[in-house]
Amino acid sequence: MKGFFYIALFFFIGTTISLAQTDLKIENIKVKDTLKKNTINPLAPSKAAFYSAILPGLGQAYNKKYWKIPIVYGAIGTGVYSYMWNNKKYHQYRDAYKNRLAGKPDDFSYLDNDRLIQGQRFYQKNRDLSAIVTVGLYILNIVDANVDAHLMQFNVNDNLSVKPDLQQDDLYNRQNLALTLSYNF
């Protein structure tokens, strides 16, 4: 058995040495790098957030996520419309109440004073809530542009994968669900 091992070792070393001594001429070989080198711009997230703060949706355009722009304008536009409508109704009830106290005729003659005050409070509360929601949506627009710019720099390629896997449990002889994280170099 030892003799077979020595013979196999002799052939392995002999072929390696003989291949190493051959003179190979290789010309005009182009090596193509298969891995894309993405340059990371560390200021891109702050730039996207700044653009979204200046004009809502501009940060999404900077990130080339054009489909998000109508969503941003729809959300902020709905908040602004709700604020304006509640503000108009609040002023109608307030003016009607002031006119009633001054003895002038008003459009809400079918309502008593308590209902006018309740209407003012209701529309004032909804107006203030609409303002808070609109500011929140504006801030969400800025955060979305920033986070999206950060995630664009995240390494997502075919060499990195997470796959579900079924593994046999030797103790209880059952199948267990597991996640496998694999990285190919």
C-alpha positions as a LaTeX table, in Angstrom:
\begin{tabular}{lrrr}
\hline
Residue & $x$ (\AA) & $y$ (\AA) & $z$ (\AA) \\
\hline
Met1 & 0.00 & 0.00 & 0.00 \\
Lys2 & 2.87 & 2.33 & 0.78 \\
Gly3 & 4.36 & 1.59 & $-2.61$ \\
Phe4 & 1.18 & 2.71 & $-4.37$ \\
Phe5 & 1.22 & 5.95 & $-2.39$ \\
Tyr6 & 4.85 & 6.66 & $-3.35$ \\
Ile7 & 4.18 & 5.95 & $-7.02$ \\
Ala8 & 1.13 & 8.25 & $-7.05$ \\
Leu9 & 3.14 & 10.97 & $-5.31$ \\
Phe10 & 6.00 & 10.55 & $-7.81$ \\
Phe11 & 3.65 & 10.93 & $-10.80$ \\
Phe12 & 1.92 & 13.95 & $-9.27$ \\
Ile13 & 5.19 & 15.77 & $-8.54$ \\
Gly14 & 6.71 & 14.74 & $-11.88$ \\
Thr15 & 3.78 & 16.01 & $-13.94$ \\
Thr16 & 3.65 & 19.25 & $-11.95$ \\
Ile17 & 7.34 & 19.92 & $-12.53$ \\
Ser18 & 7.16 & 19.01 & $-16.20$ \\
Leu19 & 4.14 & 21.32 & $-16.73$ \\
Ala20 & 5.84 & 24.14 & $-14.90$ \\
Gln21 & 8.88 & 24.00 & $-17.18$ \\
Thr22 & 6.98 & 24.31 & $-20.46$ \\
Asp23 & 7.21 & 27.68 & $-22.17$ \\
Leu24 & 3.75 & 28.95 & $-23.10$ \\
Lys25 & 3.27 & 32.06 & $-25.19$ \\
Ile26 & $-0.08$ & 33.69 & $-24.73$ \\
Glu27 & $-0.86$ & 36.75 & $-26.76$ \\
Asn28 & $-3.86$ & 39.03 & $-27.15$ \\
Ile29 & $-5.86$ & 37.74 & $-24.23$ \\
Lys30 & $-8.43$ & 40.14 & $-22.91$ \\
Val31 & $-9.56$ & 39.62 & $-19.37$ \\
Lys32 & $-13.05$ & 40.85 & $-18.61$ \\
Asp33 & $-14.00$ & 41.56 & $-15.04$ \\
Thr34 & $-17.36$ & 39.97 & $-14.31$ \\
Leu35 & $-17.93$ & 41.85 & $-11.07$ \\
Lys36 & $-19.29$ & 45.32 & $-11.50$ \\
Lys37 & $-17.51$ & 47.90 & $-9.45$ \\
Asn38 & $-20.13$ & 50.33 & $-8.28$ \\
Thr39 & $-18.69$ & 53.51 & $-6.99$ \\
Ile40 & $-20.34$ & 54.48 & $-3.76$ \\
Asn41 & $-21.16$ & 58.12 & $-3.36$ \\
Pro42 & $-21.52$ & 58.71 & 0.40 \\
Leu43 & $-23.20$ & 62.06 & $-0.19$ \\
Ala44 & $-25.96$ & 60.65 & $-2.42$ \\
Pro45 & $-28.43$ & 60.00 & 0.47 \\
Ser46 & $-28.04$ & 63.49 & 1.88 \\
Lys47 & $-28.30$ & 64.99 & $-1.60$ \\
Ala48 & $-31.53$ & 63.07 & $-2.26$ \\
Ala49 & $-32.95$ & 64.18 & 1.09 \\
Phe50 & $-31.98$ & 67.79 & 0.38 \\
Tyr51 & $-33.64$ & 67.69 & $-3.05$ \\
Ser52 & $-36.82$ & 66.23 & $-1.54$ \\
Ala53 & $-36.83$ & 68.92 & 1.13 \\
Ile54 & $-36.58$ & 71.67 & $-1.51$ \\
Leu55 & $-39.26$ & 70.21 & $-3.80$ \\
Pro56 & $-41.22$ & 67.09 & $-2.84$ \\
Gly57 & $-40.56$ & 64.31 & $-5.34$ \\
Leu58 & $-37.25$ & 65.74 & $-6.55$ \\
Gly59 & $-35.29$ & 63.32 & $-4.35$ \\
Gln60 & $-37.22$ & 60.42 & $-5.86$ \\
Ala61 & $-36.33$ & 61.74 & $-9.33$ \\
Tyr62 & $-32.68$ & 61.98 & $-8.25$ \\
Asn63 & $-32.85$ & 58.30 & $-7.21$ \\
Lys64 & $-34.49$ & 57.47 & $-10.56$ \\
Lys65 & $-37.63$ & 56.16 & $-8.86$ \\
Tyr66 & $-40.01$ & 58.11 & $-11.04$ \\
Trp67 & $-43.03$ & 55.97 & $-10.17$ \\
Lys68 & $-42.97$ & 57.35 & $-6.60$ \\
Ile69 & $-43.44$ & 60.98 & $-7.67$ \\
Pro70 & $-47.23$ & 60.75 & $-8.29$ \\
Ile71 & $-47.64$ & 58.99 & $-4.94$ \\
Val72 & $-45.76$ & 61.79 & $-3.16$ \\
Tyr73 & $-47.81$ & 64.51 & $-4.86$ \\
Gly74 & $-51.06$ & 62.61 & $-4.33$ \\
Ala75 & $-50.39$ & 62.18 & $-0.61$ \\
Ile76 & $-49.26$ & 65.74 & 0.03 \\
Gly77 & $-51.97$ & 67.15 & $-2.25$ \\
Thr78 & $-54.66$ & 65.22 & $-0.37$ \\
Gly79 & $-53.37$ & 66.58 & 2.92 \\
Val80 & $-53.32$ & 70.16 & 1.61 \\
Tyr81 & $-56.82$ & 69.80 & 0.13 \\
Ser82 & $-58.16$ & 68.42 & 3.41 \\
Tyr83 & $-56.57$ & 71.31 & 5.31 \\
Met84 & $-58.07$ & 73.92 & 2.96 \\
Trp85 & $-61.55$ & 72.35 & 3.01 \\
Asn86 & $-61.64$ & 72.09 & 6.82 \\
Asn87 & $-60.30$ & 75.63 & 7.14 \\
Lys88 & $-63.06$ & 76.94 & 4.83 \\
Lys89 & $-65.78$ & 75.13 & 6.81 \\
Tyr90 & $-64.30$ & 76.35 & 10.10 \\
His91 & $-64.43$ & 79.96 & 8.89 \\
Gln92 & $-68.03$ & 79.51 & 7.67 \\
Tyr93 & $-69.15$ & 78.33 & 11.11 \\
Arg94 & $-67.09$ & 80.99 & 12.87 \\
Asp95 & $-68.44$ & 83.80 & 10.66 \\
Ala96 & $-72.00$ & 82.53 & 11.12 \\
Tyr97 & $-71.56$ & 82.54 & 14.89 \\
Lys98 & $-70.05$ & 86.07 & 14.84 \\
Asn99 & $-72.88$ & 87.33 & 12.65 \\
Arg100 & $-75.47$ & 85.79 & 14.97 \\
Leu101 & $-73.86$ & 87.50 & 17.98 \\
Ala102 & $-73.85$ & 90.80 & 16.06 \\
Gly103 & $-77.53$ & 90.37 & 15.14 \\
Lys104 & $-76.91$ & 89.97 & 11.41 \\
Pro105 & $-78.59$ & 87.24 & 9.32 \\
Asp106 & $-76.51$ & 84.15 & 8.58 \\
Asp107 & $-76.69$ & 81.05 & 6.38 \\
Phe108 & $-76.99$ & 78.70 & 9.35 \\
Ser109 & $-80.27$ & 79.96 & 10.77 \\
Tyr110 & $-81.46$ & 76.36 & 11.27 \\
Leu111 & $-78.67$ & 75.74 & 13.83 \\
Asp112 & $-78.54$ & 77.01 & 17.39 \\
Asn113 & $-75.46$ & 78.59 & 18.99 \\
Asp114 & $-74.25$ & 75.34 & 20.57 \\
Arg115 & $-74.24$ & 73.58 & 17.19 \\
Leu116 & $-72.29$ & 76.44 & 15.64 \\
Ile117 & $-69.67$ & 76.21 & 18.39 \\
Gln118 & $-69.49$ & 72.40 & 18.00 \\
Gly119 & $-69.08$ & 72.81 & 14.22 \\
Gln120 & $-66.24$ & 75.30 & 14.77 \\
Arg121 & $-64.45$ & 72.94 & 17.14 \\
Phe122 & $-64.96$ & 69.94 & 14.84 \\
Tyr123 & $-63.57$ & 71.64 & 11.74 \\
Gln124 & $-60.77$ & 73.32 & 13.70 \\
Lys125 & $-59.69$ & 69.94 & 15.08 \\
Asn126 & $-59.81$ & 68.35 & 11.60 \\
Arg127 & $-57.92$ & 71.31 & 10.12 \\
Asp128 & $-55.16$ & 70.97 & 12.68 \\
Leu129 & $-55.02$ & 67.21 & 12.19 \\
Ser130 & $-54.79$ & 67.71 & 8.41 \\
Ala131 & $-51.87$ & 70.08 & 8.91 \\
Ile132 & $-50.04$ & 67.56 & 11.09 \\
Val133 & $-50.66$ & 64.73 & 8.60 \\
Thr134 & $-49.46$ & 66.91 & 5.69 \\
Val135 & $-46.24$ & 67.80 & 7.53 \\
Gly136 & $-45.79$ & 64.10 & 8.39 \\
Leu137 & $-46.19$ & 63.13 & 4.72 \\
Tyr138 & $-43.69$ & 65.81 & 3.72 \\
Ile139 & $-41.16$ & 64.42 & 6.22 \\
Leu140 & $-41.92$ & 60.88 & 5.01 \\
Asn141 & $-41.10$ & 62.04 & 1.47 \\
Ile142 & $-37.67$ & 63.23 & 2.66 \\
Val143 & $-37.01$ & 60.04 & 4.65 \\
Asp144 & $-38.07$ & 57.88 & 1.68 \\
Ala145 & $-35.61$ & 59.63 & $-0.65$ \\
Asn146 & $-32.80$ & 59.28 & 1.91 \\
Val147 & $-33.43$ & 55.60 & 2.67 \\
Asp148 & $-33.87$ & 54.75 & $-1.01$ \\
Ala149 & $-30.53$ & 56.37 & $-1.83$ \\
His150 & $-28.89$ & 54.36 & 0.98 \\
Leu151 & $-30.41$ & 51.10 & $-0.28$ \\
Met152 & $-29.23$ & 51.76 & $-3.83$ \\
Gln153 & $-25.68$ & 51.45 & $-2.49$ \\
Phe154 & $-26.42$ & 48.11 & $-0.84$ \\
Asn155 & $-24.65$ & 45.14 & $-2.42$ \\
Val156 & $-27.21$ & 42.90 & $-4.08$ \\
Asn157 & $-25.69$ & 40.49 & $-6.58$ \\
Asp158 & $-26.00$ & 36.86 & $-7.57$ \\
Asn159 & $-23.17$ & 35.78 & $-5.28$ \\
Leu160 & $-25.18$ & 36.61 & $-2.17$ \\
Ser161 & $-28.37$ & 34.66 & $-1.56$ \\
Val162 & $-30.67$ & 33.53 & 1.22 \\
Lys163 & $-32.62$ & 30.36 & 0.48 \\
Pro164 & $-35.07$ & 28.33 & 2.54 \\
Asp165 & $-33.92$ & 24.79 & 3.15 \\
Leu166 & $-35.39$ & 21.65 & 4.71 \\
Gln167 & $-33.01$ & 19.85 & 7.03 \\
Gln168 & $-33.41$ & 16.43 & 8.62 \\
Asp169 & $-33.45$ & 16.43 & 12.41 \\
Asp170 & $-31.47$ & 13.34 & 13.46 \\
Leu171 & $-32.84$ & 13.22 & 17.00 \\
Tyr172 & $-36.58$ & 13.26 & 16.23 \\
Asn173 & $-36.40$ & 12.25 & 12.53 \\
Arg174 & $-38.42$ & 15.27 & 11.37 \\
Gln175 & $-37.94$ & 17.93 & 8.71 \\
Asn176 & $-36.99$ & 21.38 & 9.99 \\
Leu177 & $-37.18$ & 24.58 & 7.99 \\
Ala178 & $-33.92$ & 26.54 & 7.93 \\
Leu179 & $-32.52$ & 29.54 & 6.13 \\
Thr180 & $-29.24$ & 29.14 & 4.32 \\
Leu181 & $-27.03$ & 32.15 & 3.73 \\
Ser182 & $-24.51$ & 31.51 & 1.00 \\
Tyr183 & $-21.86$ & 33.74 & $-0.46$ \\
Asn184 & $-19.94$ & 32.60 & $-3.54$ \\
Phe185 & $-16.46$ & 34.00 & $-4.00$ \\
\hline
\end{tabular}
